[in-house]
Each structure stands twice: as structure tokens, then as C-alpha cells.
Amino acid sequence: MKVLILDSGILINLSMNGLLYILEELKKVSKVKILITKDVKYETIDRPINIPKFELGALRIQNLINLN
């Protein structure tokens, strides 16, 4: 199994530009597992989910990670 470890920068960038579907397609095509650290989860999901301006992006990233 292939594993892709992502940092917060790429997740935030893809989310803000509406391109998270690229990672979903990558998972379908190559059966890759996407992993993030606890710190990346905090920076991309836990902290911004309570800020209205960033909540939608955090929910999108959370959905992508939960699909794993």
C-alpha cells in the first residue's frame, strides 16, 4: 500500500482553491492512503473549524480525511 503524508500547507491550499477532489481521485486511482500528523489536523481542522471564515475549508478537509 502506498502512503501519502501531507502537511498543512498543501491541504489548506487545495481546500481554498477547491481542488481537494484531486486527492480523492488519487486515492481511487492508486489506492493510496493519506496520512496527516496530529499537529496538521489541529492546524487544518480543529482550530479553523471554530472560525466562520475558515469553517467550510476545515469541514472539507475533515471529510477528505474521514474518507480514508
C-alpha positions, 0 to 999 in steps of 0.5 A: 500500500502506498502512503501519502503524508501531507502537511498543512500547507498543501491541504489548506491550499487545495481546500481554498482553491477547491481542488481537494477532489484531486486527492480523492481521485488519487486515492481511487486511482492508486489506492493510496492512503493519506496520512496527516500528523496530529499537529496538521489536523489541529492546524487544518481542522480543529482550530479553523473549524471554530472560525466562520471564515475558515469553517467550510475549508476545515469541514472539507478537509475533515471529510477528505480525511474521514474518507480514508 
